[in-house]
Amino acid sequence: MEAENNVRPVIEPFKFPQSLHQSQRYNLLCTVVKGDPPIKVEWFKDGQRLLMGSLPRTNIIHVTDYSVTLAFESVQTDHRGLITFTFSNRIESAY
């Protein structure tokens, strides 16, 4: 296996299920399938960066160096909006 050099992050796309209901628990897993470390991860809601505790009843869980989960303890109406994430390394960002 060859070492990766100057490889931009490539992410695995995600989408919410159509059957998501209020008060339901849900984990949104985002994964980088390719790219040079170190990789920085940021979550956004409606263009605003999410920090730990900034969105009620959610947690940001770093599963590995290449995957991060946005965990909804209880899905609420205030969670509605455009949820996105970025992974970036020294080469470029992926959305």
TIDO-239107 format. One record per residue: residue number from 0; residue in three letters; chain; x, y, z of N, C-alpha, C in turn. Coordinates in nm, 4 decimals. Each point is the difference from the previous one (the first is absolute). Example, Ala and Ser with C-alpha at 12.3 -4.5 7.8 and 13.67 -1.06 7.14 Angstrom:
BEGIN
doke pos:0 | code:ALA | unit:A | n_u:1.3190 | n_v:-0.5690 | n_w:0.7800 | ca_u:-0.0890 | ca_v:0.1190 | ca_w:0.0000 | c_u:0.0900 | c_v:0.1200 | c_w:0.0000
doke pos:1 | code:SER | unit:A | n_u:-0.0350 | n_v:0.1050 | n_w:-0.0720 | ca_u:0.0820 | ca_v:0.1190 | ca_w:0.0060 | c_u:-0.0770 | c_v:0.1090 | c_w:0.0730
This chain:
BEGIN
doke pos:0 | code:MET | unit:A | n_u:0.0838 | n_v:-0.1170 | n_w:0.0000 | ca_u:-0.0838 | ca_v:0.1170 | ca_w:0.0000 | c_u:0.0888 | c_v:0.1241 | c_w:0.0000
doke pos:1 | code:GLU | unit:A | n_u:-0.0257 | n_v:0.0930 | n_w:-0.0886 | ca_u:0.0791 | ca_v:0.1216 | ca_w:-0.0100 | c_u:-0.0492 | c_v:0.1057 | c_w:0.0974
doke pos:2 | code:ALA | unit:A | n_u:0.0937 | n_v:0.0805 | n_w:0.0493 | ca_u:-0.0374 | ca_v:0.1121 | ca_w:0.0864 | c_u:-0.0667 | c_v:0.1079 | c_w:-0.0838
doke pos:3 | code:GLU | unit:A | n_u:-0.1000 | n_v:0.0641 | n_w:0.0588 | ca_u:-0.0685 | ca_v:0.1082 | ca_w:-0.0704 | c_u:0.0817 | c_v:0.1277 | c_w:0.0132
doke pos:4 | code:ASN | unit:A | n_u:0.0128 | n_v:0.0742 | n_w:-0.1082 | ca_u:0.0701 | ca_v:0.1276 | ca_w:0.0017 | c_u:-0.0818 | c_v:0.1012 | c_w:-0.0775
doke pos:5 | code:ASN | unit:A | n_u:-0.0264 | n_v:0.1140 | n_w:0.0627 | ca_u:-0.0740 | ca_v:0.1078 | ca_w:-0.0648 | c_u:-0.1364 | c_v:-0.0444 | c_w:-0.0522
doke pos:6 | code:VAL | unit:A | n_u:-0.0729 | n_v:-0.0738 | n_w:0.0817 | ca_u:-0.1325 | ca_v:-0.0482 | ca_w:-0.0384 | c_u:-0.1057 | c_v:0.0804 | c_w:0.0753
doke pos:7 | code:ARG | unit:A | n_u:-0.0896 | n_v:0.0623 | n_w:-0.0775 | ca_u:-0.1070 | ca_v:0.0786 | ca_w:0.0611 | c_u:-0.1023 | c_v:-0.0938 | c_w:0.0635
doke pos:8 | code:PRO | unit:A | n_u:-0.0762 | n_v:0.0495 | n_w:0.0993 | ca_u:-0.1015 | ca_v:-0.0851 | ca_w:0.0615 | c_u:-0.1136 | c_v:-0.0315 | c_w:-0.0964
doke pos:9 | code:VAL | unit:A | n_u:-0.0447 | n_v:-0.1227 | n_w:0.0025 | ca_u:-0.1175 | ca_v:-0.0434 | ca_w:-0.0754 | c_u:-0.0970 | c_v:-0.0573 | c_w:0.1028
doke pos:10 | code:ILE | unit:A | n_u:-0.1233 | n_v:0.0491 | n_w:-0.0003 | ca_u:-0.0962 | ca_v:-0.0419 | ca_w:0.1004 | c_u:-0.1059 | c_v:-0.0930 | c_w:-0.0577
doke pos:11 | code:GLU | unit:A | n_u:-0.0558 | n_v:-0.0808 | n_w:0.0884 | ca_u:-0.1125 | ca_v:-0.0854 | ca_w:-0.0368 | c_u:-0.1275 | c_v:0.0801 | c_w:0.0241
doke pos:12 | code:PRO | unit:A | n_u:-0.0824 | n_v:0.0212 | n_w:-0.1017 | ca_u:-0.1213 | ca_v:0.0813 | ca_w:0.0163 | c_u:-0.0974 | c_v:-0.0608 | c_w:0.1014
doke pos:13 | code:PHE | unit:A | n_u:-0.0803 | n_v:0.0863 | n_w:0.0602 | ca_u:-0.1026 | ca_v:-0.0457 | ca_w:0.0923 | c_u:-0.1299 | c_v:0.0732 | c_w:-0.0296
doke pos:14 | code:LYS | unit:A | n_u:-0.1093 | n_v:-0.0560 | n_w:0.0487 | ca_u:-0.1275 | ca_v:0.0708 | ca_w:-0.0039 | c_u:-0.0874 | c_v:-0.0528 | c_w:0.1124
doke pos:15 | code:PHE | unit:A | n_u:-0.0894 | n_v:0.0862 | n_w:0.0461 | ca_u:-0.0917 | ca_v:-0.0384 | ca_w:0.1066 | c_u:-0.1084 | c_v:-0.0922 | c_w:-0.0551
doke pos:16 | code:PRO | unit:A | n_u:-0.0476 | n_v:-0.0931 | n_w:0.0823 | ca_u:-0.1109 | ca_v:-0.0843 | ca_w:-0.0447 | c_u:-0.1284 | c_v:0.0823 | c_w:-0.0084
doke pos:17 | code:GLN | unit:A | n_u:-0.0902 | n_v:-0.0386 | n_w:-0.0862 | ca_u:-0.1266 | ca_v:0.0715 | ca_w:-0.0132 | c_u:-0.0926 | c_v:-0.0270 | c_w:0.1174
doke pos:18 | code:SER | unit:A | n_u:0.0230 | n_v:-0.1057 | n_w:0.0736 | ca_u:-0.0890 | ca_v:-0.0382 | ca_w:0.1092 | c_u:0.0479 | c_v:0.0459 | c_w:0.1378
doke pos:19 | code:LEU | unit:A | n_u:0.0825 | n_v:0.1024 | n_w:0.0067 | ca_u:0.0496 | ca_v:0.0508 | ca_w:0.1275 | c_u:-0.1122 | c_v:0.0744 | c_w:0.0722
doke pos:20 | code:HIS | unit:A | n_u:-0.0205 | n_v:-0.0318 | n_w:0.1294 | ca_u:-0.1110 | ca_v:0.0579 | ca_w:0.0762 | c_u:0.0500 | c_v:0.0716 | c_w:0.1251
doke pos:21 | code:GLN | unit:A | n_u:-0.0801 | n_v:0.0960 | n_w:0.0472 | ca_u:0.0331 | ca_v:0.0748 | ca_w:0.1209 | c_u:0.0164 | c_v:-0.0965 | c_w:0.1174
doke pos:22 | code:SER | unit:A | n_u:0.0948 | n_v:0.0303 | n_w:0.0867 | ca_u:0.0368 | ca_v:-0.0763 | ca_w:0.1202 | c_u:0.0784 | c_v:-0.1276 | c_w:-0.0306
doke pos:23 | code:GLN | unit:A | n_u:0.0193 | n_v:-0.0330 | n_w:-0.1261 | ca_u:0.0768 | ca_v:-0.1181 | ca_w:-0.0399 | c_u:0.1487 | c_v:0.0281 | c_w:0.0182
doke pos:24 | code:ARG | unit:A | n_u:0.0772 | n_v:-0.1026 | n_w:0.0361 | ca_u:0.1463 | ca_v:0.0105 | ca_w:0.0021 | c_u:0.0511 | c_v:-0.0283 | c_w:-0.1405
doke pos:25 | code:TYR | unit:A | n_u:0.1074 | n_v:0.0708 | n_w:-0.0381 | ca_u:0.0567 | ca_v:-0.0232 | ca_w:-0.1332 | c_u:0.1472 | c_v:0.0374 | c_w:0.0006
doke pos:26 | code:ASN | unit:A | n_u:0.0826 | n_v:-0.0837 | n_w:-0.0617 | ca_u:0.1428 | ca_v:0.0277 | ca_w:-0.0149 | c_u:0.0315 | c_v:0.0209 | c_w:-0.1468
doke pos:27 | code:LEU | unit:A | n_u:0.0634 | n_v:0.1120 | n_w:-0.0279 | ca_u:0.0400 | ca_v:0.0336 | ca_w:-0.1360 | c_u:0.1510 | c_v:-0.0174 | c_w:-0.0084
doke pos:28 | code:LEU | unit:A | n_u:0.0455 | n_v:-0.1031 | n_w:-0.0711 | ca_u:0.1419 | ca_v:-0.0329 | ca_w:-0.0102 | c_u:0.0569 | c_v:0.0544 | c_w:-0.1295
doke pos:29 | code:CYS | unit:A | n_u:0.1079 | n_v:0.0739 | n_w:0.0105 | ca_u:0.0693 | ca_v:0.0523 | ca_w:-0.1174 | c_u:0.1415 | c_v:-0.0554 | c_w:-0.0010
doke pos:30 | code:THR | unit:A | n_u:0.0416 | n_v:-0.0465 | n_w:-0.1176 | ca_u:0.1268 | ca_v:-0.0701 | ca_w:-0.0121 | c_u:0.0819 | c_v:0.0515 | c_w:-0.1173
doke pos:31 | code:VAL | unit:A | n_u:0.1311 | n_v:0.0146 | n_w:0.0234 | ca_u:0.0949 | ca_v:0.0296 | ca_w:-0.1071 | c_u:0.0509 | c_v:-0.1341 | c_w:-0.0507
doke pos:32 | code:VAL | unit:A | n_u:-0.0176 | n_v:-0.0263 | n_w:-0.1294 | ca_u:0.0425 | ca_v:-0.1278 | ca_w:-0.0565 | c_u:0.1393 | c_v:0.0077 | c_w:-0.0621
doke pos:33 | code:LYS | unit:A | n_u:0.0520 | n_v:0.1227 | n_w:-0.0143 | ca_u:0.1320 | ca_v:0.0182 | ca_w:-0.0596 | c_u:0.0521 | c_v:0.1374 | c_w:0.0411
doke pos:34 | code:GLY | unit:A | n_u:0.1312 | n_v:0.0123 | n_w:0.0179 | ca_u:0.0602 | ca_v:0.1291 | ca_w:0.0300 | c_u:0.1121 | c_v:-0.0095 | c_w:0.1016
doke pos:35 | code:ASP | unit:A | n_u:0.0938 | n_v:0.0933 | n_w:-0.0106 | ca_u:0.1149 | ca_v:0.0037 | ca_w:0.0903 | c_u:-0.0380 | c_v:0.0543 | c_w:0.1369
doke pos:36 | code:PRO | unit:A | n_u:0.0477 | n_v:-0.0651 | n_w:0.1066 | ca_u:-0.0172 | ca_v:0.0566 | ca_w:0.1330 | c_u:0.1001 | c_v:0.1143 | c_w:0.0205
doke pos:37 | code:PRO | unit:A | n_u:-0.0184 | n_v:0.0844 | n_w:0.0985 | ca_u:-0.1153 | ca_v:0.0034 | ca_w:0.0901 | c_u:-0.1203 | c_v:0.0627 | c_w:-0.0690
doke pos:38 | code:ILE | unit:A | n_u:-0.1174 | n_v:-0.0455 | n_w:0.0410 | ca_u:-0.1244 | ca_v:0.0479 | ca_w:-0.0592 | c_u:-0.0817 | c_v:0.0704 | c_w:0.1078
doke pos:39 | code:LYS | unit:A | n_u:-0.0429 | n_v:0.1209 | n_w:-0.0302 | ca_u:-0.0818 | ca_v:0.0802 | ca_w:0.0918 | c_u:-0.1461 | c_v:-0.0123 | c_w:-0.0425
doke pos:40 | code:VAL | unit:A | n_u:-0.0894 | n_v:-0.0166 | n_w:0.0974 | ca_u:-0.1426 | ca_v:-0.0166 | ca_w:-0.0273 | c_u:-0.0784 | c_v:0.1147 | c_w:0.0626
doke pos:41 | code:GLU | unit:A | n_u:-0.0955 | n_v:0.0553 | n_w:-0.0764 | ca_u:-0.0898 | ca_v:0.1017 | ca_w:0.0536 | c_u:-0.1419 | c_v:-0.0293 | c_w:-0.0471
doke pos:42 | code:TRP | unit:A | n_u:-0.0967 | n_v:0.0115 | n_w:0.0914 | ca_u:-0.1424 | ca_v:-0.0147 | ca_w:-0.0298 | c_u:-0.0627 | c_v:0.1377 | c_w:-0.0081
doke pos:43 | code:PHE | unit:A | n_u:-0.1038 | n_v:0.0140 | n_w:-0.0842 | ca_u:-0.0708 | ca_v:0.1271 | ca_w:-0.0163 | c_u:-0.1502 | c_v:-0.0250 | c_w:-0.0033
doke pos:44 | code:LYS | unit:A | n_u:-0.0757 | n_v:0.0963 | n_w:0.0524 | ca_u:-0.1460 | ca_v:0.0010 | ca_w:-0.0146 | c_u:-0.0367 | c_v:0.1356 | c_w:-0.0567
doke pos:45 | code:ASP | unit:A | n_u:-0.0627 | n_v:-0.0005 | n_w:-0.1164 | ca_u:-0.0382 | ca_v:0.1240 | ca_w:-0.0685 | c_u:0.1185 | c_v:0.0962 | c_w:-0.0132
doke pos:46 | code:GLY | unit:A | n_u:0.1179 | n_v:-0.0559 | n_w:-0.0289 | ca_u:0.1192 | ca_v:0.0806 | ca_w:-0.0225 | c_u:0.0743 | c_v:0.0426 | c_w:0.1253
doke pos:47 | code:GLN | unit:A | n_u:-0.0543 | n_v:-0.0284 | n_w:0.1183 | ca_u:0.0645 | ca_v:0.0357 | ca_w:0.1261 | c_u:0.0752 | c_v:-0.1212 | c_w:0.0551
doke pos:48 | code:ARG | unit:A | n_u:0.1258 | n_v:0.0212 | n_w:0.0349 | ca_u:0.0824 | ca_v:-0.1090 | ca_w:0.0521 | c_u:-0.0570 | c_v:-0.0503 | c_w:0.1322
doke pos:49 | code:LEU | unit:A | n_u:-0.0090 | n_v:-0.1310 | n_w:0.0131 | ca_u:-0.0466 | ca_v:-0.0615 | ca_w:0.1238 | c_u:0.1185 | c_v:-0.0329 | c_w:0.0889
doke pos:50 | code:LEU | unit:A | n_u:-0.0105 | n_v:0.0403 | n_w:0.1241 | ca_u:0.0975 | ca_v:-0.0363 | ca_w:0.1014 | c_u:-0.0686 | c_v:-0.0935 | c_w:0.0983
doke pos:51 | code:MET | unit:A | n_u:0.0772 | n_v:-0.0724 | n_w:0.0787 | ca_u:-0.0588 | ca_v:-0.0895 | ca_w:0.0986 | c_u:-0.0938 | c_v:0.0800 | c_w:0.0896
doke pos:52 | code:GLY | unit:A | n_u:-0.1261 | n_v:-0.0409 | n_w:0.0051 | ca_u:-0.0978 | ca_v:0.0667 | ca_w:0.0845 | c_u:-0.0733 | c_v:0.1161 | c_w:-0.0645
doke pos:53 | code:SER | unit:A | n_u:0.0364 | n_v:0.0373 | n_w:-0.1225 | ca_u:-0.0651 | ca_v:0.1156 | ca_w:-0.0627 | c_u:-0.1359 | c_v:-0.0334 | c_w:-0.0606
doke pos:54 | code:LEU | unit:A | n_u:-0.0290 | n_v:-0.1263 | n_w:-0.0224 | ca_u:-0.1299 | ca_v:-0.0430 | ca_w:-0.0510 | c_u:-0.0605 | c_v:-0.0923 | c_w:0.1057
doke pos:55 | code:PRO | unit:A | n_u:-0.1112 | n_v:0.0419 | n_w:0.0625 | ca_u:-0.0576 | ca_v:-0.0772 | ca_w:0.1110 | c_u:-0.0268 | c_v:-0.1459 | c_w:-0.0359
doke pos:56 | code:ARG | unit:A | n_u:0.0232 | n_v:-0.0862 | n_w:0.0979 | ca_u:-0.0267 | ca_v:-0.1438 | ca_w:-0.0106 | c_u:0.0790 | c_v:-0.0685 | c_w:-0.1113
doke pos:57 | code:THR | unit:A | n_u:0.1219 | n_v:0.0501 | n_w:-0.0250 | ca_u:0.0895 | ca_v:-0.0647 | ca_w:-0.0960 | c_u:0.1396 | c_v:-0.0116 | c_w:0.0595
doke pos:58 | code:ASN | unit:A | n_u:0.0765 | n_v:-0.0933 | n_w:-0.0515 | ca_u:0.1405 | ca_v:-0.0162 | ca_w:0.0361 | c_u:0.0803 | c_v:-0.0238 | c_w:-0.1267
doke pos:59 | code:ILE | unit:A | n_u:0.1227 | n_v:0.0492 | n_w:-0.0008 | ca_u:0.0937 | ca_v:-0.0272 | ca_w:-0.1085 | c_u:0.0988 | c_v:-0.1032 | c_w:0.0526
doke pos:60 | code:ILE | unit:A | n_u:0.0043 | n_v:-0.1157 | n_w:-0.0643 | ca_u:0.0826 | ca_v:-0.1106 | ca_w:0.0470 | c_u:0.1043 | c_v:-0.0328 | c_w:-0.1066
doke pos:61 | code:HIS | unit:A | n_u:0.1275 | n_v:0.0138 | n_w:0.0357 | ca_u:0.1093 | ca_v:-0.0356 | ca_w:-0.0910 | c_u:0.0234 | c_v:-0.1503 | c_w:0.0136
doke pos:62 | code:VAL | unit:A | n_u:-0.0458 | n_v:-0.0753 | n_w:-0.0984 | ca_u:0.0063 | ca_v:-0.1455 | ca_w:0.0039 | c_u:0.1417 | c_v:-0.0479 | c_w:-0.0305
doke pos:63 | code:THR | unit:A | n_u:0.0585 | n_v:0.0504 | n_w:-0.1081 | ca_u:0.1378 | ca_v:-0.0306 | ca_w:-0.0386 | c_u:0.0607 | c_v:0.1276 | c_w:-0.0578
doke pos:64 | code:ASP | unit:A | n_u:0.1235 | n_v:-0.0082 | n_w:-0.0471 | ca_u:0.0618 | ca_v:0.1150 | ca_w:-0.0669 | c_u:-0.0699 | c_v:0.0328 | c_w:-0.1311
doke pos:65 | code:TYR | unit:A | n_u:-0.0838 | n_v:-0.0922 | n_w:-0.0499 | ca_u:-0.0635 | ca_v:0.0164 | ca_w:-0.1304 | c_u:-0.1527 | c_v:0.0009 | c_w:0.0042
doke pos:66 | code:SER | unit:A | n_u:-0.0581 | n_v:-0.0056 | n_w:0.1182 | ca_u:-0.1464 | ca_v:0.0020 | ca_w:0.0069 | c_u:-0.0475 | c_v:0.0694 | c_w:0.1271
doke pos:67 | code:VAL | unit:A | n_u:-0.1107 | n_v:0.0727 | n_w:-0.0156 | ca_u:-0.0588 | ca_v:0.0764 | ca_w:0.1092 | c_u:-0.1513 | c_v:-0.0176 | c_w:-0.0055
doke pos:68 | code:THR | unit:A | n_u:-0.0612 | n_v:-0.0140 | n_w:0.1163 | ca_u:-0.1448 | ca_v:-0.0152 | ca_w:0.0096 | c_u:-0.0611 | c_v:0.1241 | c_w:0.0633
doke pos:69 | code:LEU | unit:A | n_u:-0.1097 | n_v:0.0463 | n_w:-0.0588 | ca_u:-0.0848 | ca_v:0.1004 | ca_w:0.0634 | c_u:-0.1173 | c_v:-0.0786 | c_w:0.0568
doke pos:70 | code:ALA | unit:A | n_u:-0.0039 | n_v:-0.0122 | n_w:0.1330 | ca_u:-0.1004 | ca_v:-0.0827 | ca_w:0.0662 | c_u:-0.1136 | c_v:0.0874 | c_w:0.0517
doke pos:71 | code:PHE | unit:A | n_u:-0.1201 | n_v:-0.0305 | n_w:-0.0453 | ca_u:-0.1206 | ca_v:0.0684 | ca_w:0.0464 | c_u:-0.0602 | c_v:-0.0854 | c_w:0.1115
doke pos:72 | code:GLU | unit:A | n_u:0.0043 | n_v:0.0504 | n_w:0.1238 | ca_u:-0.0570 | ca_v:-0.0736 | ca_w:0.1128 | c_u:-0.1515 | c_v:-0.0075 | c_w:-0.0108
doke pos:73 | code:SER | unit:A | n_u:-0.0597 | n_v:0.1063 | n_w:-0.0540 | ca_u:-0.1447 | ca_v:0.0078 | ca_w:-0.0176 | c_u:-0.0264 | c_v:0.1027 | c_w:-0.1096
doke pos:74 | code:VAL | unit:A | n_u:-0.0366 | n_v:-0.0467 | n_w:-0.1184 | ca_u:-0.0224 | ca_v:0.0900 | ca_w:-0.1134 | c_u:-0.1144 | c_v:0.0958 | c_w:0.0335
doke pos:75 | code:GLN | unit:A | n_u:0.0240 | n_v:0.1301 | n_w:-0.0218 | ca_u:-0.0981 | ca_v:0.1038 | ca_w:0.0312 | c_u:-0.0194 | c_v:0.0907 | c_w:-0.1205
doke pos:76 | code:THR | unit:A | n_u:-0.1059 | n_v:0.0788 | n_w:0.0020 | ca_u:-0.0277 | ca_v:0.0901 | ca_w:-0.1119 | c_u:0.1100 | c_v:0.1039 | c_w:-0.0171
doke pos:77 | code:ASP | unit:A | n_u:0.0682 | n_v:0.0389 | n_w:0.1094 | ca_u:0.1086 | ca_v:0.0982 | ca_w:-0.0145 | c_u:0.1238 | c_v:-0.0589 | c_w:-0.0678
doke pos:78 | code:HIS | unit:A | n_u:-0.0004 | n_v:-0.1293 | n_w:-0.0274 | ca_u:0.1084 | ca_v:-0.0629 | ca_w:-0.0758 | c_u:-0.0210 | c_v:0.0117 | c_w:-0.1507
doke pos:79 | code:ARG | unit:A | n_u:-0.1190 | n_v:0.0442 | n_w:-0.0411 | ca_u:-0.0267 | ca_v:0.0156 | ca_w:-0.1437 | c_u:0.0959 | c_v:0.1008 | c_w:-0.0604
doke pos:80 | code:GLY | unit:A | n_u:0.0414 | n_v:-0.0277 | n_w:-0.1219 | ca_u:0.0911 | ca_v:0.0898 | ca_w:-0.0694 | c_u:0.0982 | c_v:-0.0805 | c_w:-0.0826
doke pos:81 | code:LEU | unit:A | n_u:0.0941 | n_v:0.0697 | n_w:-0.0575 | ca_u:0.1012 | ca_v:-0.0636 | ca_w:-0.0838 | c_u:0.1187 | c_v:-0.0401 | c_w:0.0867
doke pos:82 | code:ILE | unit:A | n_u:0.0188 | n_v:-0.1309 | n_w:0.0186 | ca_u:0.1124 | ca_v:-0.0533 | ca_w:0.0764 | c_u:0.1071 | c_v:-0.0424 | c_w:-0.1000
doke pos:83 | code:THR | unit:A | n_u:0.1203 | n_v:0.0551 | n_w:0.0156 | ca_u:0.1118 | ca_v:-0.0342 | ca_w:-0.0878 | c_u:0.1253 | c_v:-0.0200 | c_w:0.0841
doke pos:84 | code:PHE | unit:A | n_u:0.1033 | n_v:-0.0515 | n_w:-0.0616 | ca_u:0.1282 | ca_v:-0.0136 | ca_w:0.0672 | c_u:0.1115 | c_v:0.0211 | c_w:-0.0999
doke pos:85 | code:THR | unit:A | n_u:0.1172 | n_v:0.0339 | n_w:0.0516 | ca_u:0.1193 | ca_v:0.0083 | ca_w:-0.0838 | c_u:0.1106 | c_v:-0.0825 | c_w:0.0641
doke pos:86 | code:PHE | unit:A | n_u:0.0781 | n_v:-0.0610 | n_w:-0.0845 | ca_u:0.1247 | ca_v:-0.0630 | ca_w:0.0400 | c_u:0.1078 | c_v:0.0750 | c_w:-0.0762
doke pos:87 | code:SER | unit:A | n_u:0.1050 | n_v:0.0401 | n_w:0.0673 | ca_u:0.1077 | ca_v:0.0693 | ca_w:-0.0705 | c_u:0.1354 | c_v:-0.0508 | c_w:0.0480
doke pos:88 | code:ASN | unit:A | n_u:0.0943 | n_v:0.0044 | n_w:-0.0917 | ca_u:0.1385 | ca_v:-0.0282 | ca_w:0.0342 | c_u:0.0849 | c_v:0.1095 | c_w:-0.0633
doke pos:89 | code:ARG | unit:A | n_u:0.1297 | n_v:-0.0160 | n_w:-0.0006 | ca_u:0.0867 | ca_v:0.1061 | ca_w:-0.0530 | c_u:-0.0155 | c_v:0.0174 | c_w:-0.1508
doke pos:90 | code:ILE | unit:A | n_u:-0.0650 | n_v:-0.0939 | n_w:-0.0679 | ca_u:-0.0174 | ca_v:0.0065 | ca_w:-0.1449 | c_u:-0.1234 | c_v:0.0808 | c_w:-0.0366
doke pos:91 | code:GLU | unit:A | n_u:-0.1167 | n_v:-0.0349 | n_w:0.0562 | ca_u:-0.1244 | ca_v:0.0719 | ca_w:-0.0291 | c_u:-0.1127 | c_v:-0.0489 | c_w:0.0887
doke pos:92 | code:SER | unit:A | n_u:-0.1179 | n_v:0.0579 | n_w:-0.0162 | ca_u:-0.1189 | ca_v:-0.0371 | ca_w:0.0769 | c_u:-0.0970 | c_v:-0.0792 | c_w:-0.0858
doke pos:93 | code:ALA | unit:A | n_u:-0.0782 | n_v:-0.0870 | n_w:0.0646 | ca_u:-0.1081 | ca_v:-0.0741 | ca_w:-0.0663 | c_u:-0.1294 | c_v:0.0299 | c_w:0.0733
doke pos:94 | code:TYR | unit:A | n_u:-0.1091 | n_v:0.0164 | n_w:-0.0753 | ca_u:-0.1306 | ca_v:0.0341 | ca_w:0.0586 | c_u:-0.1013 | c_v:-0.1070 | c_w:-0.0310
